[in-house]
Amino acid sequence: MACQQPSTLPNPSATRTLLERLIAEVDFSTWVGESFKVSPDNRRMAYAATAGNKWFVIVDGVEGKEYDGIGNSTPIFSPDSKRVAYAAAVGSKSLVVADGVEGKEYDNVGALIFSPNSKRVAYAATVGNKWLVVVDRVEVKEYDGIGKGGLIFSPDSKRVAYAATVGNKRLAVVDGLKGKEYDDAGGLIFSPDSKRVAYAAKVGSKSLVVVDGVEGKEYDGTSVPVFSPDSKHVAYAVAVGSKSLVVVDGVEGEEYDAVLSMGIGKVVFDSPNSLHYLAVKGGNSIYLMEERLE
């Protein structure tokens, strides 16, 4: 006698209640599709649109003020989805509009970000041939350039860091204080507790990692450093000639043919005292390497 199998069909007695709320009606003939943004909570939307030779931003169906242009990659939502900011052009000048309030005009506006707690706004801007960073409408020292994508807030939203250019050199700026100049510098990160900073730098053909202002050993290449969840450890992959290895808190690990993932390698912390990465051994064998920190 065949045994009856448990039913895998949905429970016919289950009910679903669907509620709908109109957010906005979109005129697709005027919108700029690549500017379309949905808020992190998936409840709001914003995008740029055009009317003749004018541009404006529409947030939840409400049109904002007209401008001569809207900045690339904007508008943006804050992490809590409550705020909207964008760059706009007024003639030959540019400004940032946050929550409908216009900021100061500059010759150009670059990277625009909200802090993790959504309360602060920062962006790069130009005055003549100089670049500066504006944080909460306060201008920071001018430089010859600001690293693209390098402007960051700390996790607690209290600190700001970015890479800047002085002549043909690059340096890290943390809380408005300049670091040492290098041939290149970038990949800045704050530790999870916001107390520490690390970044990669280059001196000639050599690479190194700087942690809390202290330079590490020079290598033929380095990955972007990562902090452990408790902020106590720093790890990164490096190249030594044709070999690769992982450095944790300045201590070198075993050499491999390569450490795989992004670029020269990526290291992932699984807990405050454990990490893993992919490594090539024996020419064509890829291993998952897992380490514990005692």
RADAVEN-V652686 format. One record per residue. SS is DSSP state (@ for helix, = for strand, . for the rest). PHI is phi in radians with two decimals (none if undefined). Layout:
# RADAVEN-V652686
ss=<SS;SS>
phi=<PHI;PHI>
This chain:
# RADAVEN-V652686
ss=<.;.;.;.;.;.;.;.;.;.;.;.;.;.;.;.;.;.;.;.;.;.;.;.;.;.;.;.;.;.;=;.;@;@;@;.;=;=;.;.;.;.;.;.;=;=;=;=;=;=;=;.;.;=;=;=;=;=;=;.;.;=;=;.;.;.;=;.;=;=;.;.;.;.;.;=;=;.;.;.;.;.;.;=;=;=;=;=;=;=;.;.;=;=;=;=;=;=;.;.;=;=;.;.;.;=;.;=;=;=;=;=;=;=;.;.;.;.;.;.;=;=;=;=;=;=;=;.;.;=;=;=;=;=;=;.;.;=;=;.;.;.;=;.;=;=;.;.;.;.;.;=;=;.;.;.;.;.;.;=;=;=;=;=;=;=;.;.;=;=;=;=;=;=;.;.;=;=;.;.;.;=;.;=;=;=;=;=;=;=;.;.;.;.;.;.;=;=;=;=;=;=;=;.;.;=;=;=;=;=;=;.;.;=;=;.;.;.;=;.;=;=;.;.;.;=;=;.;.;.;.;.;.;=;=;=;=;=;=;=;.;.;=;=;=;=;=;=;.;.;=;=;.;.;.;=;.;=;=;=;.;.;.;.;.;.;.;=;=;=;=;.;.;=;=;=;=;=;=;=;=;.;.;.;=;=;=;=;=;=;=;=;.;.>
phi=<none;-1.22;-1.53;-1.32;-1.58;-1.04;-1.22;-1.88;-1.32;-1.02;-1.16;-1.14;-1.49;-1.25;-2.09;-2.18;-1.89;-1.86;-1.98;-2.27;-2.44;-1.19;-1.57;-2.93;-1.87;-1.81;-1.59;-1.21;-1.39;-2.04;-1.32;-1.83;-0.96;-1.22;-1.56;-1.09;-2.28;-1.93;-1.14;-0.97;-1.49;1.13;-2.05;-2.28;-2.54;-2.59;-2.87;-1.60;-2.49;-2.19;-2.50;1.17;-1.78;-1.89;-2.17;-2.71;-1.90;-1.92;-2.04;0.93;1.50;-1.75;-1.37;-1.62;-1.13;-1.41;-2.38;-1.49;3.13;-2.14;-1.09;-1.03;1.17;-2.14;-1.33;-2.29;-1.72;-1.28;-0.97;-1.51;1.24;-1.57;-2.11;-2.35;-2.43;-2.78;-1.68;-2.41;-1.83;-2.19;1.11;-1.60;-1.85;-2.31;-2.60;-1.91;-1.94;-2.11;0.98;1.44;-1.76;-1.40;-1.66;-1.18;-1.44;-2.30;-1.22;-2.80;-2.20;-1.87;-0.91;-2.29;-2.46;-1.72;-1.30;-0.98;-1.53;1.25;-1.56;-2.12;-2.26;-2.41;-2.79;-1.68;-2.59;-2.05;-2.25;1.16;-1.78;-1.93;-1.93;-2.51;-1.95;-1.94;-2.12;0.93;1.27;-1.74;-1.44;-1.81;-0.76;-1.43;-2.38;-1.33;-2.98;-2.14;-1.02;-1.13;1.27;-1.72;-1.48;-2.42;-1.72;-1.25;-0.98;-1.50;1.22;-1.59;-2.13;-2.32;-2.48;-2.88;-1.69;-2.25;-1.97;-2.23;1.10;-1.81;-1.97;-2.19;-2.60;-1.70;-2.06;-2.17;0.96;1.44;-1.71;-1.37;-1.64;-1.19;-1.42;-2.31;-1.21;-2.78;-2.75;3.09;1.18;-1.15;-2.46;-1.68;-1.24;-0.98;-1.51;1.23;-1.59;-2.14;-2.38;-2.46;-2.81;-1.71;-2.51;-2.24;-2.21;1.11;-1.59;-1.77;-2.14;-2.66;-2.05;-1.90;-2.13;0.95;1.44;-1.78;-1.34;-1.54;-1.18;-1.42;-2.34;-1.38;-3.12;-2.45;-1.55;-1.22;-1.23;-2.32;-1.71;-1.28;-1.00;-1.59;1.24;-1.52;-2.13;-2.25;-2.36;-2.86;-1.62;-2.38;-1.90;-2.22;1.09;-1.59;-1.93;-2.33;-2.70;-1.98;-1.86;-2.17;0.94;1.47;-1.73;-1.38;-1.72;-1.18;-1.43;-2.29;-1.16;-2.92;-1.94;-1.69;2.48;-1.84;1.09;-1.32;2.71;-2.33;-1.97;-2.14;-1.46;-1.66;-2.80;-1.03;-2.24;-2.55;-2.62;-2.56;-2.85;-1.76;-2.37;-1.76;-2.29;1.23;1.58;-2.49;-1.85;-1.82;-2.08;-1.51;-1.75;-2.11;-2.14;-2.00;-1.78;-1.58>
